[in-house]
C-alpha cells in the first residue's frame, strides 16, 4: 500500500498591491469616512446631508479605509473629530473625482516636470495621496490606502449630488477601540467594515499611481 503524502498546508497570503483602493461598496455606492465636530457631524447623520455650516468652498478629504480614519481621528477621541461619519457616495461621483484628480505630490520620472505637475494640481478639483494602511493597533502596513481630497466643483458635487446616505459610526469606532485595548483582536476584526478591492475601470488610476496600470489591475507592484 503506498504511503500517503501529507496534505499541503495553506498557501501563504498573496501580498497586497502597493497601492489599491479597498472599500465597502455595492453596485451603486462606495463608503468613505470623515470625522467632524458634533455641530457638523450630528446634523449630517440626522438629516443624511451636510448642514449649511459645512464649507462647500473648502477642500475636504474622504477616506475609504475605516482603520485609516481611526488613525486620523484617534478612534473619534481627537478634538474636533468626535463624530465619525460613514458616507455612502455614488460610484459615478467617486470615479468622476478620481478621473479629475492629480497626485498631491510630485514624482520625478512620472510627471513630465515639476512645473507641469504644479499647473495641473492647481487646476484639478481633486487630489490623491496614498498613505500607509493601518492595522488594529493603528501601526503602518506595507501597502497604502487612498485619500481623496475634494475642492471646488468636486466638493460641491460631493455634498449636494453624490452623497446618498450619512451614518454616525462613532459607536462602532468606540466599540472596536475598546476591544483592541482589551486585547480581543479577533472580536475587533469581526466588527470592521468589509472592505474589498474596488473595481477600478481600466486606466482610471494611470495618472494617480506611479506604478500605472499594474496597480489598477490588482497585481503586486514594487515600491517606487
C-alpha angles and dihedrals in degrees: 000000000000117000109249117237118234114256112258117253123244117293116255112262115271110250114252118243114267089244123022136144108242117179147141104264144152134193094294110018143044123205120231131176136228135165127216142169113272094259088067105024100050098051090042091057092041096050100030092236137073114270123241090260088066105100110236092186094059128083114260125191122218124195127199091196116087093197093048087053089051089053091050097046099032093241089309093304100107117103112263092017101071096123115063115201131199107206120196108212129189109257092227089057093047090051092045088058092050091047091054097040133106129205110266092227136045118253117197112230093016099066118050091239139326095263092054091048092049091050093048093045092052091052097043119099090209139035135196133213129176115218129181112276115238135230126219090280088051091245117148118263127208094251125068136236129217121252113187120198118202125198138164112349093007093053092050093047090049093054100038108026113017102044112095101171140356123207131187106234096171092113089054091050091052093046094051090045092052091051092049091050089050091052092245094133098156090056091046091050092054091056095055118108112262102254118183135168112295113234098244114198113241113279096008094118099035092104093040103050122057087210090060126199095355091073091045089055091053097245124137112276124197118236112266 
